[in-house]
Amino acid sequence: MATEIYFNTFLGEIVAADFRTAEIFKNSGIDFCCGGKKTLEQACKDKNLDPNLIIQKLKELEIIPLRTSHNFKDWELDFLADYIVNIHHKYVLKTMPDLMFYTKKIASVHGSTHPELIEVENIVEKLSTELLTHLKKEEEVLFPAIKEALRANSKKIKTTIIAEIGRMIVEHEFAGDALDQIKSMTSNYHLPVDACNSYRVCFQLMQQFEDNLHIHIHLENNILYPKALAL
């Protein structure tokens, strides 16, 4: 891709075309999931980054063959929806109870000296409630509607898909903002000198959860939803 094209290309489109670019954006602190509708130029401007340095790294990937297993944008919609449920929804359901346990534990032990942990616990509790409802609506309403549209599209199905996607995107923004707040309050998951093993496990788990959720939201916001709306 030419340099001038990269400048004006949406982040979501760049990652959808080559999923490996997600790592470059992550390491640069650029949000490619909820922020997928920003151009590369705008995203770099917001973060005070030199876009030419980012583009140089992106161009280095162009000469390396792309693994087809990561070419999500070419997957069928029903297959992609099932993948999201089996990989990302199950991950949230498995990991969230542990995340709530550890955030509660370190808040009770270290909250007096690190009061931000009490707020982290509150945010994780709200995030859990929102995400579990979100996943349920996707699995019971949106994803079945998308599969129905693939079989026999109708005005009613289209209306359902449009309305549900609108709600899902708003909920994604809530989740993204919640994780950004946690990251900011903990100085990017910085461990203090008095951090115990639970503290370390909690922050490691939080980082892994954030990485997984960013991929999860990217697959929906930047690939699944646009393709569903185009049916």
N, C-alpha and C positions, 0 to 999 in steps of 0.2 A: 504494500500500500504506500502511495506517495506521501511525503511528509505533510503537504498542505491538506491532503484528505484526512489524515489522522487528526489534525487540529479540529476539524469540524464534524468529526464522527462521534456519535453518542457512545459513552462508556459501555452501556449494555450491549450495543452492537459489536463492539470490539471483542468483548469477552464471549459473546455468543458465537462469534466467528472462530475464535481460538481461545479455548478455556484456559490455556496456560498463562494468558495475560493477566488472569486474576491475581496471580502471585505477585506480579510486578505492581499492580495497583494496591494490593494489601500492604506490601512492604513500604509503599510510599504514603500510606495513610489515606488513600483515595477510596471513597465508597462507590463501588461499582454495582451494588444491588439496588438499594433504595435510591441511590444517586445515579442510576443507570441512564436517566434521561438528560443528563448533563453532557455537553461536549467535552472532549479531552482538554481543550483550551480553557473552558470555563472552570472545570474541576481543578486544574493546575493553578489557575488564578485564585480560586477560593482558598487553596492551601499554600499559596506563595511559593509554588514550585516552578522550576523551569521546564516547560513542556518538551523542549528539545531533548532534554536528558531522558525523559520518559519515553519519547518516541524512539530514541536510539536503542533503548532496551527492547522495545516492541519489535523493532526492525531486526534485531539479532535473533528473535524467535522465528522470523519468516524463513530463514534458511534451514531450520530444523524441521524435519517431517512431522506433520501433525498426526497424533494417534487417533484413529477413527473412533475409539471407544469413548472419547471425550467430545465427539462432534454432536452435542445434544440438539443443536438446532435442526438437524436432519432426522431426528427421531419422530416417529408417529406420535400424535397427541395422546392417544390412550396409553401407549407404552411409556411415554414420559410421565404422565400422571401417576401410573402405577409405580414407576421408579421413585418418584418423589415420596409417595406413601411408604414404600417398603424400605427406603434408605433414610430419608430425612424425617418423616413423621415418626417412624419407629425410634430414631435416634433421640428426638425430643422427648418422647414418652419414656424412654429408658433413662435418659440423663437428667431430666428436670427434677425428679425426687431427690437424687444425689446432690444436685446443685442447691436445692432448698435446704437440705440437711446441713451441708457444710457452711452455707452462708449464715444460717441460724446459729450454728455452733461457734463460729469465729466471732460473730457479733456478740454473743453472750460472754465469751471469754476475753475478747480484746476490745469490745465496744467502748469501754471507759477511756482507753488510751488512743483508740482509733475510731472516733465516733462516726466516720464515714461508712464504717461497716454496718452500722444499724440501718442507714439509708439504703445501702446495697441490699440488705436482707429484705427491706420493704419493696424495693423495685423488683427483685427476683420473684417475690410472692405475687405481685401484680402481673408480672410478665407470664408467670406460670398460668394464672387464671385466664389471661387473654389468649395465650397460645393454645391451650387445650381446647378452648371454645372454637378458635380459629381452625384448628386441624379438623375438628368434628364437622364444621360447616363445609369445609372443602371436600371431605370424604363422603358426606351424606347429601350434599346439594350440588356444589360446583362441578366436581369431577364427574359425577354421574350425568350431569347436564351436558358436559362436553362430549362424553361418550355417546349420549343420545343424539347430539347434533351431528356426530360423524355418521350415524345410521340414517337419521331422518330429520333434517333441520326444519324447524318451524318457528313461527314468530314468537310463540310462548317460550321456547327453549332459548332463542336469542335474547329475549328480555331477561330471562333468568341469568344467563351467562354475563350479560352486561352489568346487571345490578350487583351480582355477587363479586365480580372482579373489582368493581368500584369499591366495595366494602373491604375486600381482601387487601387491596393496595394501601388503604388507610391504616389497616391493622398492621401491615408490614412496616409502615412508617413508625407506628408506635413502638414496635419491637426494636427497630433499628435505633430509635432515639433512646430507648431504655438502656440498650447496651452501650451506646455512646456516653450516656451519663455515668454508667458504672466505670467505664474505661477512664473517663476524665477524673472521677472522684478517687480512683485508685492509682492515678498517675501511670496509666497504661499497665496495670497489674504489677506495680512495683512492690516487692516484698520488703517490709521493714526489718530491722535487725532483730526484733523480738518475735518474728514470725515462727509459729510452731509448724509441725508437719501438716496439721489440718489446714492451716493458712495456705501452705504451699499447694496442697492438693486442690483446695478450693479455687485458687487463682489459675492453676493449670487447667482445671476442668472448665472454668469460665472462658478461658482463651479458646479452648477446643470447641466449646459450645458456640462462641461467637463466629469462629471460622465456618462451622457447619451451617449455621443459620444464614450467613452471608451467601453461601453457595445455594442454599435452599431458596432464599428470596430471589436470587439472580435467576435461577431456573424458571421461577414462576413469573416474576415481573418482566423479564427481558426475553423469554422464549415462549413459555406455555401460554400466558395471557394474551400476548399480541397475536399468536397463531389462532387461539380460540376466538378472539374478536374478529378475526379475518374470515372465519368460516362462512 
